[in-house]
Amino acid sequence: MTIKALVSIIVGFLLLVKAADWLVSASCSLARRLGIEDMIIGLTVVAFGTSMPEFMVNILSSLNGSSDIAIGNVLGSNICNILLILGLSALLFPLPVAKDTVIAEIPFSLTAALLLAFLVKFSFFQISFQNTNINGSQNILNAEDGILLLCFFLMFMAYIFFIAREKNESEILPDEIPLKKSVLMLITSLFGLYLGGEWVVRGAVEIARNMGLSESLIALTIVAIGTSLPELFTSVTAAAKGRTDLAVGNIVGSNIFNILWILGVSSLIRPLEFNLSSDFDMIMTVFASTLLLLALVLGRKMEIQRRDGLIFVSTYIWYIYRIILRG
C-alpha cells in the first residue's frame, strides 16, 4: 500500500536523522575519553556522522541490488543541496563565502562530479570494458572505480586536516556524556541507522512499484530531499546566526562526501549500474557545482546573493519538472 510505504519513508527519515545525531554525540564523547583532539573529532566523527543518512540508504540499496536508489540518492542529494538548500538559504540571507571555499573546496566538489561522470562513461581500468551491457543501455561504476573515488576522498580529508591545523580551528562539539550512556547511545544509534535506512529503501521501492514509477525518480526526489534534511537545517540555522561560510561549507563538504565516500564504498559492495537516463542527472550535478562557482566568481562580492538564490531554486523546480516528465 502506497500510504504505508510513504509512512515507512517518513519514519525512516526521522529515525535516520535522530540516530545520526546520537551517533555523533556518543562517538564524540567516547573519542574525548580516549584523548583524541577536538579538531580530529570534528573532522572525522562529526563529518561522517552527518553523512550517515545518505550512507545507510546507499549501503542497504547496494546490498539489495537497487542501484537506481543508490545512484539517485547521491545525485539527487547533491543537486538538492546546491540548488534548493543553498538557494533557499540565499533567499533568506545573502551568503558571503570564505576565499578558501571558493578557490579550493568548490572546485574540488566540481572535480569530484566530473570524475564520477568520467569513470562511469570512460573508466581507466581494463575491467571497465564491461561497463556497457549488451545493448549499450548501461554503464557501471565498479570496485576499481570505487577505489579511485576513495583515493580522491583521502586527498580531500588530508587537505581539510591541513587547513584546519593551519587555522587552528575546531568544531563546536557536543558535551561529554557518561560512559555507560555513551555506549548505549552508540549501540542504539547504529541499530537506528540500519532500521531507518531499511525502511526508507523498502518504502521507496514499494512506492515505485505500486505507482508504476521508476526507482530512480523516487530516489532523486523523495529520498534525496529526505536524506538532505540535516544539511537543510544546518545551513539555514547557520545562515540565520551569521555563520554563512559554515552554511556553504556544510553543503560543499556534504557533496564531496556523497560522491567520493558514499559512492566509493557503495561500488565496492556491488557494481552500480547507471542507466542512460542518469546521464541527465550527472550533467545536472556538474552544472549545479559550476553554477555555484560562477555565482561566486562573477559576482561583485564573494557571496551568494538573493538573485543567485532565485536562479538556484528556479533551476531546481525546472529540474524536478523534467525528471517527473521522464518518469
Helices and strands as residue ranges (DSSP letters): H 2-33, H 38-41, I 42-46, H 47-50, H 52-63, H 67-79, I 80-86, H 87-92, E 95-96, H 99-100, I 101-105, H 106-121, G 126-131, E 138-141, H 143-167, H 179-211, H 215-218, I 219-223, H 224-227, H 229-240, H 244-256, I 257-262, H 263-269, E 272-275, H 278-298, E 303-304, H 306-326
